[in-house]
Amino acid sequence: MATEKFGKSVESFGHSAANDFVAESEITVTITLNEYRQLVHDNAITEKTVAEANKDKWTRETENTDLKKENASLKQELYELKKKLEAMQEGDDGKRNEIDER
C-alpha cells in the first residue's frame, strides 16, 4: 500500500484503503510513474476528444431539428399558397363561364 511505502497517509488525496486490495485470482501489474502519467495523459486526451465529439453531435442534432421545423413550416406555407392559387383559378374559370354565357 502507498501508506507503507511513503510512511504517510494518502487518505487526504482521495485514496481509500477499501479500494486498495487484490483478490487472490487477480493479476497485478507494476508500472512506473512515467507510464502512469502517460496513461493519465492519454485518458485526458480521449475524454477531451469524446467531449468535443458529443458537443459536435449535439450541435448537429440541434441544427437538424431546426431545419426539420423550418421544412415543415415551408411545406405548410406552400400548401396554403397552392390552395389560394387553386381558389383563384377556380374563380377565374367561373368569371370566364359567366362572360361566355352572355
N, C-alpha and C positions, 0 to 999 in steps of 0.2 A: 504494500500500500504506500501511497505517497507520504503519509504521516511517518512511516517507519524510515523511509529514505531521507527525508529532509528534517525529521525531528520537529515538524511544525504542523499545526492543524491547517488543513485546507478547507475546512467547513465554510470559512468566510468567502471562498471562491465559488460557492455553489456546488461544491463536491460533497456528495453524501456517501458515507461508508456503506449504506444499504444498497447502493447501486454498484459498489466496487467488490464484486465477488466472482468467482469462477466455479461453475459446476464441474463435476468430475468428468463429464463427457465432452466438455468444451475444449477447443484448441485455442491456445493463446499465442499471440504474436508480439514480439517486441520491436518497436520502431524507434528511430532516432528522432530527436527534437526537430531536425530539419525536415524529415519525412512527414512528421505530424504537421508542421507549418505548411508544407506543400499540400497536404490533404485539406487543411482548413482553407487555404487559398483557393484550391480547385473547387471546393464546395461553395465558397462565396461567389466565385465566378459563375458557377452553374445556377445558383439561386438568383443571381442578378439577371442572367440570360432568360431564365424561366419567368421572372417578374416582368421583364421587357416584352416577352412573347405574350404573356397574359394581358398586358396593357394594350399591345397592338391588337390582339384579338378583340378585346372589349371595344376599342375604338372602331374597328371594322364592323363589329356587330351593331354598334350604335348607329353608324353611318348606314348600314344595310337596313335597319329598322326605319330610319328616317326616310330613306329612298322608297321603301315599300309604302309608307304612308303617303308620300308625295305621289307615287304611282297611282294609288287607289283614288286619291283626290282628283288627279288629272283624268282618270278614267270616268269618274262621276261627272266631272265638268264636260267631258267630251260627249257622254251620253245625253246630258241635258241640252247641249248645243245641237246635237243631232235631232232631238225631239222638237226643239224650236224650229229648226230648218224644215223638218217634215211638216210641221204645222203651217209654216209659212208657204210651203209648196202646195199643200192642200188648199190653202186659202186662195192662192193664185189660180189654181185649177178651177175653183168654184167661181171666181170672178170671170175667167175666160168662158166658162159654160154659160154664165148669165149674158155675156156680150154676144155669144153665138146665137143664143135663143132670141135675142131682139132682132 
